[in-house]
Amino acid sequence: MGDALEFSDIYQEVKGSWNDGRLRFSKQHVVFKNIKTGKVDSIPAAELSQARWRRVCLGQGVKLTTSTGHSYRYDGFREGDFEKIAEFFRAHYKVELLEKDLCVKGWNWGAANFSGPLLSFEVGDTPAFEIPLASVSQCATGKNEVTLEFHQNDEAEVSLMEVRFYVPPRDATVFRDNVLSKADVIQATGDALCVFRELQCLTPRGRYDIRIYPSFLHLHGKTFDYKIPYTTVLRLFLLPHKDQRQIFFVVSLDPPIKQGQTRYHFLILIFSKEEVLSLSLNMTEEEVEKRYEGKLSKNMSGPLYEMVSRVMKALVNRKITVPGNFLGHSGTQCITCSFKASSGLLYPLERAFIYVHKPPVHLRFEEVSCVNFARGTTTTRSFDFEIKTKQGNQFTFSSIEREEYGKLFDFVTAKKLSIKNRGFKEVNVSRDSDEDRHDAYLERMKAEGKIREEANDSDDYEGESDESFNPGEEEDDIEEECVHISVPSLPYTVNNNYVLDIRVGIPPPPLPQKKQKDGNAPKRPMSAYFLWLNASREAIKSERPGMSVTEVSRRAGEMWRELGKEQKEEWDVKAEEAKKAYEVAMREYRESGKGTSAPSKGERKKKGWTRDEKKRRTSGEGKEGERERTTGNDSFKSREFVSSDESSSDRGEAKRKRKGSDKEEDGSSTPPSSESGSDWMEQ
């Protein structure tokens, strides 16, 4: 037999509800970890005095009783687990696991037996039900009855409110005293150990006096009072504000405190770092030393937040969690973001994320299923960080500055959290320029964009038959009937003149034809990443046969990111060689006459490639080109845009000569309407 036994899907009974988790029997301890809250209950093996195996609502259950009188109930075992658990208890705990069922006769009379903090109602010698007295919130007596009221559990669908026992009148007072001696009834009797005055509280909102008692703390405000037992405190956090002048002290509670129908799972206090306090405990130095073993002293002084956190740590006996090694873009240990409708701060801790403050959220890494980096919904200057839990809940922290992306991505990767869109990130943000980690998505987009731009340099002007309207550069007129009216109130202006252009009976210009890709041209080279991917694809598939294309790509991105600088240089050299070979092949292809011989964008800039040269190249020389220009859909240059050195008579004379030559050459005559319209426009 091994040194430990572990069981999953085990339920622990807490205040009338069943909390699921994992149970582990080891040589030294019995440990139960709540999956939802992460709370760990540990029972020393030396304290176990009794173990019972019995049939319960969810199958088979185990009840453990300690020497101090506390009992713990676990449910969800199978019948076949009895033998190995009994053998383990016998070998390591020296305790016999006995089978004992509950009485199911349904009788409502019997004997009440008080055994430590447990009230057992027995019919004969068999218990019918048991009541942990720690769940009792109040006990009242009548003439011949005793009423027990219980703490309510918000997690339970059905709650037991009270139980009434009918007892002889002479025994009612004794029955009540036995219950109250072990019940969890909070009574503020005696003096408080210390009092903190007028502390600012964010949740619940307001200013409260905090009175510290040995077993609970009392929040006293102007409207509400809260009594918080130290047994309900799960965790303590001390978180610096982003402004470096304030600090949060966060207390995680289970069960939460209530205010009407509102539940507060976190108590959040905010302090100024500059505020100091001198504190004196209402105890003698001997009592302080004996009870707190040097954790506290009778007289203390220092910053207020240190005094509060030090006292809480000693009384609650919990560690205080502070931020780890994470540093954001601004050098702080938190990230500004929004959750739901409120803005707050997200703290990436060593084992969890915590968001402060409205509403507070605490997400442990072990309950996180995956995270996702998503594009911001309103602007490209920010992104969203989504966290999905194993229970199916999703928390979206939005409006995070894109400068935080690299830091947060590295943190999530270092913590080995599953990233939903690894390798295919939808985030349109850039990582820091001084980072060496590889982002497959960004590198791929940059490489493809660079290759596409270089390949399109040579033919980026092909098919450009439509010219934009540029007054002062066009010198041709068109033979169409137009009316130009100068209107000073129109919003469209060119050269400080307002123009209304009405064209009569002219069809709209044709849409530009889509540029056809040359199928015979050499293929563009691949980037270093894709060269490596093609060589490694089969090896990746062999790791797990049946992987989809998406899974292969995701795995490839992870492997490429893990490659060292020396290994990547090999593929960078190959990519550079492929690029040079492509340029040589493309040059030879153009010189052979199969492709276009047009210069690239860079060559046009170097040689002073002008618009007139480009126009002559596309339209051709001679009269045929002139005819195409005069009958096409080129922009009309009205009289307002004639340069000062051009006269109307010269322009009209040139136009009549050109029309005359076209008429003699084509044997056609110009319609009278065109000539009269031209004369009207030149007046």
Disulfide bonds with the S-S distance in Angstrom:
none
